[in-house]
Amino acid sequence: MTNAERPGEGRQDSGDTGSRERRPGRSTTATREDARRDPADTGARTELPAARRDTGAAQRPDEAAAARTEPARPVKKERDAFFDNAKYLAIVLVAMAHCWEPLTDGSRTAEALYMTVYTFHMPAFIVISGFFSRSFDMRRDRLQRLVTGVAVPYVVFEVLYSLFKRWADNDPGQPISLLDPWFLTWFLVALFIWRLTTPLWKMVRWPVPLALAVALLASTSDLGTTLDMQRVLQFLPFFVIGLVMKPEHFRLVQRTWVRVASIPVFAAALVLAYWAAPRMTSVWFYHRDSAEQLGVPWWVAVVMNLALFGCSLVLTACFYAWVPRRRMWFTVLGAGTLYGYLLHGFLAKGSRFWGWFDNDWTHTPWGQVAVSVVAAGIVTVLCTPPVRRVFRCVMEPRMNWAFKKDPSDAARERLTA
């Protein structure tokens, strides 16, 4: 926090060139100017009009009273449509890829689509998460939002998913463990850890190469299943890339030549995936296993993860190139993507438990298209404002009762009373 952000600091007059002590002979004009300052001033003081500052004219009593009692009006930040559009489109791809998974055994085309989408759909989502975590620090209100918006939903959905599996899969032995994330909840664990480490990545000189080195080293080590640390570390570079990105970087990939170039790039990716489908396992794209678990030498894991990292960056840039910058009918849904992400998991797993894909028709081309449309429609509904209002109590609980009151807030309330 800079001096200009600390209460009571950074309040010298805009014309001062240094820190001055009050002298006995100080003018009454300067004294009046001090008296007009809001007690809750945080240092970002609005400068007085030039005429009043130069002439020393006294402020009328009614103006001074209004200045003391009128609360500051918060400036509402308008959401950037590009990021909401990107998050919505990415979460639709996540849902569609989950419904393609049971179709990949009998269809090489479905496997190719599955591998292509898995190359960039989570990296695209994680880069944006990192971009919006750039201002995160250990400030009290931000830590509280991290707890209520990430940690609490993790606990709630980890318990719900475990209970759901016990019931839907007839598996009463499914454990409820907060240290072993099941299915989609790994992302909440990762986001919690990534954000806590944000000040560290903002401090080091070369954050992206360092994060990539950590990810590659993790792929050679068996870290077990605790907190799904393998995924946390292997996806870490994409979060750090988001931390170091600026808005102009996203505008750069929106240029016409990038958009045109992305078409043959996507086509080449699909052809490569179609060739690789029978020759490699899609487990590489999950980033959840080490070299030992995959049964390969350590250097193979390093080469494969480095190659996948490069492919993911290229396809993520191509994906961003086609994201609309203007407001669309689905832009409002971008604010509810975490709802869609966590809630669609019940149907994604339930469809497997209940044998919905055992029907031969779902494995036909028309069946695969229908399944994809249904998955996109379901996750779209789950991102809508009515669904968010219903589940906000567990996704974004206020929980003011759980936190101690900030002493500085109490002091500010006494001063402004």
C-alpha positions as CSV (number, residue, x, y, z in Angstrom):
1,M,0.0,0.0,0.0
2,T,1.4,3.4,-1.0
3,N,1.5,6.4,1.2
4,A,-1.3,7.9,-0.8
5,E,-3.5,5.0,0.2
6,R,-3.0,5.0,3.9
7,P,-5.4,7.0,6.1
8,G,-3.9,10.1,7.4
9,E,-0.9,10.1,5.1
10,G,0.1,11.8,1.9
11,R,-2.0,14.9,2.7
12,Q,0.4,17.7,1.9
13,D,-0.8,20.5,-0.3
14,S,-0.3,20.0,-4.0
15,G,2.1,22.9,-4.1
16,D,4.4,21.6,-1.4
17,T,7.8,20.3,-2.4
18,G,8.6,18.6,0.9
19,S,7.4,17.8,4.4
20,R,6.8,21.0,6.4
21,E,6.1,21.5,10.1
22,R,3.4,23.8,11.3
23,R,4.9,27.1,12.4
24,P,3.3,29.5,15.0
25,G,2.9,32.1,12.3
26,R,1.0,30.0,9.9
27,S,-1.8,31.9,8.0
28,T,-5.5,31.5,8.9
29,T,-6.1,30.5,5.3
30,A,-4.0,27.4,5.6
31,T,-5.7,26.6,8.9
32,R,-9.1,26.9,7.4
33,E,-8.1,24.6,4.5
34,D,-7.0,21.9,7.0
35,A,-10.3,22.2,8.8
36,R,-12.3,21.5,5.6
37,R,-10.7,18.1,5.1
38,D,-13.0,15.1,5.6
39,P,-12.1,13.1,8.7
40,A,-12.3,9.9,6.7
41,D,-9.9,11.2,4.0
42,T,-7.6,8.5,2.7
43,G,-5.1,10.7,1.0
44,A,-6.8,11.0,-2.4
45,R,-8.0,14.6,-1.6
46,T,-9.8,16.6,-4.2
47,E,-7.9,19.8,-4.9
48,L,-9.7,23.0,-4.1
49,P,-10.6,25.4,-7.0
50,A,-7.7,27.6,-8.0
51,A,-9.5,30.9,-7.2
52,R,-10.4,29.8,-3.6
53,R,-7.0,28.4,-3.0
54,D,-5.2,31.5,-4.1
55,T,-7.4,34.2,-2.5
56,G,-8.0,32.4,0.8
57,A,-11.8,33.0,0.6
58,A,-13.6,31.4,3.5
59,Q,-16.0,28.6,2.7
60,R,-19.6,29.2,3.6
61,P,-20.9,27.4,6.7
62,D,-23.5,25.5,4.7
63,E,-20.9,24.3,2.2
64,A,-18.5,23.2,5.0
65,A,-21.3,21.2,6.7
66,A,-22.3,19.5,3.4
67,A,-18.7,18.6,2.8
68,R,-18.4,17.0,6.2
69,T,-21.7,15.0,6.1
70,E,-22.1,14.0,2.4
71,P,-20.8,10.5,1.9
72,A,-18.5,9.7,-0.9
73,R,-20.3,8.2,-3.9
74,P,-18.6,5.0,-5.0
75,V,-17.7,4.9,-8.7
76,K,-19.3,1.9,-10.3
77,K,-16.9,0.1,-12.6
78,E,-18.4,-1.2,-15.8
79,R,-17.6,-4.8,-16.6
80,D,-15.6,-5.5,-19.8
81,A,-17.8,-7.4,-22.2
82,F,-14.7,-9.2,-23.7
83,F,-13.9,-11.0,-20.4
84,D,-17.4,-12.0,-19.6
85,N,-17.8,-13.3,-23.2
86,A,-14.6,-15.3,-22.9
87,K,-15.5,-16.8,-19.6
88,Y,-18.9,-17.9,-20.8
89,L,-17.6,-19.4,-24.0
90,A,-14.8,-21.2,-22.1
91,I,-17.3,-22.7,-19.6
92,V,-19.5,-23.9,-22.5
93,L,-16.5,-25.7,-23.9
94,V,-15.8,-27.2,-20.5
95,A,-19.3,-28.6,-20.3
96,M,-19.2,-29.9,-23.9
97,A,-15.8,-31.6,-23.4
98,H,-17.2,-33.4,-20.3
99,C,-20.1,-34.8,-22.3
100,W,-17.6,-35.9,-25.1
101,E,-15.5,-38.0,-22.6
102,P,-17.8,-41.1,-22.7
103,L,-18.0,-40.8,-26.5
104,T,-14.3,-40.9,-27.1
105,D,-13.9,-44.7,-26.9
106,G,-15.8,-45.4,-30.1
107,S,-15.2,-42.3,-32.1
108,R,-11.8,-41.0,-33.2
109,T,-13.4,-37.7,-34.3
110,A,-14.8,-37.2,-30.8
111,E,-11.4,-38.0,-29.3
112,A,-9.7,-35.4,-31.6
113,L,-12.3,-32.8,-30.6
114,Y,-11.9,-33.7,-27.0
115,M,-8.1,-33.4,-27.0
116,T,-8.1,-30.1,-29.0
117,V,-10.6,-28.5,-26.6
118,Y,-8.8,-29.8,-23.5
119,T,-5.6,-28.2,-24.8
120,F,-6.9,-24.7,-24.2
121,H,-10.3,-24.5,-22.4
122,M,-9.0,-24.5,-18.8
123,P,-5.8,-22.5,-19.7
124,A,-8.1,-19.8,-21.2
125,F,-10.2,-19.7,-18.1
126,I,-7.1,-19.7,-15.8
127,V,-5.3,-16.9,-17.6
128,I,-8.4,-14.6,-17.1
129,S,-8.5,-15.7,-13.4
130,G,-4.9,-14.6,-13.1
131,F,-5.5,-11.3,-14.9
132,F,-8.3,-10.4,-12.4
133,S,-6.0,-11.4,-9.5
134,R,-3.4,-8.8,-10.3
135,S,-4.5,-6.4,-7.5
136,F,-4.8,-9.2,-4.9
137,D,-2.8,-8.6,-1.7
138,M,-3.1,-9.5,1.9
139,R,-5.6,-6.7,2.6
140,R,-8.3,-7.7,5.0
141,D,-11.3,-7.3,2.7
142,R,-9.6,-9.3,-0.1
143,L,-8.7,-12.1,2.2
144,Q,-12.3,-12.3,3.4
145,R,-13.6,-12.5,-0.2
146,L,-11.1,-15.2,-0.9
147,V,-12.5,-17.2,2.0
148,T,-16.2,-16.6,1.2
149,G,-15.9,-16.8,-2.6
150,V,-13.4,-19.7,-2.9
151,A,-12.8,-21.6,0.3
152,V,-16.4,-21.9,1.4
153,P,-17.7,-23.1,-2.0
154,Y,-14.9,-25.6,-2.0
155,V,-15.9,-27.1,1.3
156,V,-19.6,-27.1,0.4
157,F,-19.2,-28.7,-3.0
158,E,-16.6,-31.2,-1.9
159,V,-19.1,-32.5,0.6
160,L,-22.0,-32.4,-1.8
161,Y,-20.1,-34.1,-4.6
162,S,-19.0,-36.9,-2.2
163,L,-22.6,-37.4,-0.9
164,F,-23.8,-37.3,-4.5
165,K,-21.4,-40.0,-5.6
166,R,-22.5,-42.2,-2.6
167,W,-26.1,-42.0,-3.7
168,A,-25.9,-41.8,-7.5
169,D,-23.1,-44.4,-8.0
170,N,-24.3,-46.6,-5.1
171,D,-20.9,-46.2,-3.5
172,P,-21.4,-45.8,0.3
173,G,-17.7,-46.0,0.8
174,Q,-16.9,-42.8,-1.0
175,P,-15.0,-40.7,1.6
176,I,-15.6,-37.1,2.4
177,S,-12.1,-35.6,2.5
178,L,-11.3,-31.9,2.2
179,L,-7.7,-32.9,1.4
180,D,-8.5,-35.0,-1.7
181,P,-10.6,-32.8,-4.2
182,W,-13.0,-34.8,-6.3
183,F,-13.8,-34.0,-9.9
184,L,-14.2,-30.2,-10.4
185,T,-13.3,-28.9,-7.0
186,W,-9.6,-29.0,-7.7
187,F,-9.9,-25.7,-9.4
188,L,-11.1,-24.0,-6.2
189,V,-8.1,-25.4,-4.3
190,A,-5.8,-24.2,-7.1
191,L,-7.4,-20.7,-7.2
192,F,-7.1,-20.3,-3.5
193,I,-3.4,-21.3,-3.5
194,W,-2.6,-19.2,-6.6
195,R,-4.1,-16.1,-5.2
196,L,-2.3,-16.4,-1.9
197,T,1.0,-16.6,-3.8
198,T,0.2,-13.6,-6.0
199,P,2.4,-11.2,-4.0
200,L,5.3,-13.5,-4.5
201,W,4.9,-13.7,-8.3
202,K,4.5,-9.9,-8.5
203,M,7.8,-9.6,-6.6
204,V,10.2,-11.8,-8.6
205,R,11.9,-10.6,-11.7
206,W,11.0,-13.5,-14.1
207,P,7.7,-14.9,-12.8
208,V,6.6,-16.9,-15.9
209,P,9.9,-18.8,-16.4
210,L,10.0,-19.5,-12.7
211,A,6.4,-20.8,-12.7
212,L,7.1,-22.9,-15.7
213,A,10.1,-24.4,-14.1
214,V,8.0,-25.3,-11.0
215,A,5.4,-26.9,-13.2
216,L,8.0,-29.0,-15.1
217,L,9.6,-30.1,-11.9
218,A,6.3,-31.1,-10.4
219,S,5.6,-33.3,-13.4
220,T,8.6,-35.4,-12.6
221,S,7.7,-35.8,-8.9
222,D,5.0,-38.0,-7.3
223,L,3.2,-35.5,-5.1
224,G,0.3,-37.8,-4.1
225,T,-3.3,-36.7,-4.2
226,T,-3.3,-34.2,-1.3
227,L,-5.0,-31.0,-2.5
228,D,-4.4,-32.2,-6.0
229,M,-1.1,-30.4,-6.0
230,Q,0.0,-31.9,-9.3
231,R,-2.7,-30.0,-11.1
232,V,-2.2,-26.9,-8.9
233,L,1.5,-26.7,-10.0
234,Q,1.2,-27.8,-13.6
235,F,-1.5,-25.2,-14.4
236,L,0.3,-22.5,-12.4
237,P,2.1,-20.9,-15.4
238,F,-1.2,-20.0,-17.0
239,F,-2.3,-18.1,-13.8
240,V,1.1,-16.3,-13.6
241,I,0.8,-15.3,-17.3
242,G,-2.5,-13.7,-16.5
243,L,-0.9,-11.8,-13.6
244,V,1.7,-10.2,-15.9
245,M,-0.7,-9.5,-18.8
246,K,-2.2,-6.1,-19.5
247,P,-5.4,-5.1,-21.3
248,E,-3.4,-4.3,-24.4
249,H,-2.2,-7.8,-24.7
250,F,-5.8,-9.1,-25.1
251,R,-6.4,-6.4,-27.7
252,L,-3.3,-7.6,-29.5
253,V,-4.7,-11.0,-30.2
254,Q,-7.9,-9.5,-31.4
255,R,-6.2,-8.1,-34.5
256,T,-7.6,-9.1,-37.8
257,W,-4.4,-11.0,-38.9
258,V,-4.4,-13.0,-35.7
259,R,-8.1,-13.9,-36.2
260,V,-7.4,-15.0,-39.8
261,A,-4.3,-17.0,-38.8
262,S,-6.2,-18.8,-36.1
263,I,-8.4,-20.6,-38.6
264,P,-5.5,-22.7,-40.1
265,V,-4.0,-23.1,-36.7
266,F,-7.2,-24.6,-35.3
267,A,-7.5,-26.8,-38.4
268,A,-3.9,-28.0,-38.0
269,A,-4.6,-28.7,-34.3
270,L,-7.6,-30.9,-35.2
271,V,-5.6,-32.8,-37.8
272,L,-2.8,-33.4,-35.3
273,A,-5.2,-34.5,-32.6
274,Y,-6.9,-36.9,-35.1
275,W,-3.5,-38.4,-35.8
276,A,-2.5,-38.6,-32.2
277,A,-5.8,-39.9,-30.8
278,P,-4.9,-43.6,-31.2
279,R,-1.2,-43.1,-30.4
280,M,-1.3,-41.2,-27.0
281,T,-3.5,-41.1,-24.0
282,S,-5.6,-38.0,-23.2
283,V,-4.5,-38.2,-19.6
284,W,-1.6,-35.9,-20.5
285,F,-4.2,-33.0,-20.9
286,Y,-5.5,-33.4,-17.4
287,H,-2.1,-32.4,-15.8
288,R,-2.9,-34.5,-12.8
289,D,-0.3,-37.3,-13.0
290,S,3.5,-37.4,-12.6
291,A,6.0,-39.2,-14.9
292,E,6.0,-42.2,-12.5
293,Q,2.2,-42.5,-12.5
294,L,2.2,-42.3,-16.3
295,G,4.9,-44.9,-16.5
296,V,7.4,-42.8,-18.5
297,P,10.9,-41.5,-17.8
298,W,11.1,-38.1,-16.2
299,W,12.5,-36.4,-19.3
300,V,9.5,-37.5,-21.3
301,A,7.2,-35.8,-18.8
302,V,9.2,-32.6,-19.1
303,V,9.2,-32.7,-22.9
304,M,5.5,-33.5,-23.2
305,N,4.4,-30.8,-20.7
306,L,6.6,-28.2,-22.3
307,A,5.1,-29.1,-25.7
308,L,1.6,-29.0,-24.3
309,F,2.3,-25.7,-22.7
310,G,3.3,-24.2,-26.0
311,C,0.3,-25.7,-27.8
312,S,-2.0,-24.4,-25.0
313,L,-0.7,-20.8,-25.3
314,V,-1.2,-20.8,-29.1
315,L,-4.7,-22.2,-29.0
316,T,-5.7,-20.0,-26.1
317,A,-4.6,-16.9,-28.2
318,C,-6.6,-18.2,-31.1
319,F,-9.6,-18.7,-28.9
320,Y,-9.3,-15.1,-27.5
321,A,-9.0,-13.9,-31.1
322,W,-12.6,-14.9,-31.8
323,V,-14.2,-13.7,-28.5
324,P,-16.5,-10.8,-29.3
325,R,-15.5,-7.5,-27.7
326,R,-19.0,-6.0,-27.8
327,R,-22.0,-6.9,-25.5
328,M,-23.8,-10.0,-26.7
329,W,-26.9,-11.8,-25.4
330,F,-24.7,-14.1,-23.3
331,T,-22.4,-11.4,-21.9
332,V,-24.4,-11.2,-18.7
333,L,-23.8,-14.9,-18.2
334,G,-20.1,-14.4,-17.8
335,A,-20.5,-13.3,-14.2
336,G,-22.0,-16.7,-13.3
337,T,-19.5,-19.0,-14.9
338,L,-18.3,-20.4,-11.5
339,Y,-22.0,-21.4,-10.8
340,G,-22.2,-23.2,-14.2
341,Y,-18.8,-24.8,-13.6
342,L,-19.7,-26.3,-10.2
343,L,-23.3,-27.1,-10.8
344,H,-23.0,-28.9,-14.1
345,G,-20.7,-31.4,-12.5
346,F,-23.7,-33.2,-10.9
347,L,-25.2,-33.9,-14.4
348,A,-21.8,-34.6,-16.0
349,K,-21.1,-37.4,-13.4
350,G,-24.8,-38.4,-13.0
351,S,-25.1,-39.1,-16.7
352,R,-22.3,-41.6,-16.4
353,F,-23.6,-43.2,-13.2
354,W,-27.1,-43.6,-14.6
355,G,-26.0,-45.0,-18.0
356,W,-27.3,-42.2,-20.2
357,F,-24.5,-42.9,-22.7
358,D,-25.2,-46.6,-23.0
359,N,-27.7,-45.8,-25.8
360,D,-26.1,-46.5,-29.1
361,W,-27.7,-43.5,-30.7
362,T,-25.7,-41.1,-28.5
363,H,-22.5,-42.5,-30.2
364,T,-23.8,-41.6,-33.7
365,P,-22.8,-38.3,-35.3
366,W,-26.2,-36.8,-34.8
367,G,-26.3,-38.1,-31.3
368,Q,-22.9,-36.5,-30.5
369,V,-24.2,-33.2,-31.9
370,A,-27.4,-33.5,-29.8
371,V,-25.4,-34.3,-26.6
372,S,-23.2,-31.2,-27.3
373,V,-26.1,-28.9,-27.7
374,V,-27.8,-30.2,-24.6
375,A,-24.6,-29.7,-22.5
376,A,-24.2,-26.2,-23.8
377,G,-27.8,-25.4,-23.0
378,I,-27.7,-26.8,-19.5
379,V,-24.5,-24.9,-18.5
380,T,-26.0,-21.7,-20.1
381,V,-29.1,-22.0,-17.8
382,L,-26.9,-22.6,-14.8
383,C,-25.1,-19.3,-15.4
384,T,-28.3,-17.2,-15.5
385,P,-29.1,-14.6,-12.8
386,P,-32.1,-16.6,-11.3
387,V,-29.9,-19.6,-10.6
388,R,-27.2,-17.4,-9.2
389,R,-29.7,-15.8,-6.8
390,V,-30.8,-19.3,-5.6
391,F,-27.2,-20.6,-4.9
392,R,-25.6,-17.3,-3.9
393,C,-25.9,-18.3,-0.2
394,V,-23.3,-21.1,-0.7
395,M,-21.3,-19.6,-3.6
396,E,-20.9,-16.0,-2.4
397,P,-22.0,-16.0,1.3
398,R,-21.5,-12.7,3.1
399,M,-20.6,-14.3,6.5
400,N,-19.9,-11.0,8.3
401,W,-20.7,-12.9,11.5
402,A,-17.6,-15.0,11.0
403,F,-15.0,-12.2,10.9
404,K,-13.8,-9.8,13.5
405,K,-14.7,-6.2,12.8
406,D,-11.9,-4.1,11.4
407,P,-10.8,-1.6,14.1
408,S,-10.1,1.0,11.4
409,D,-13.7,0.8,10.2
410,A,-15.0,1.2,13.7
411,A,-12.8,4.3,14.2
412,R,-14.0,5.7,10.8
413,E,-17.6,5.2,11.8
414,R,-17.1,7.1,15.0
415,L,-15.4,10.0,13.2
416,T,-18.2,10.3,10.6
417,A,-21.0,9.9,13.1
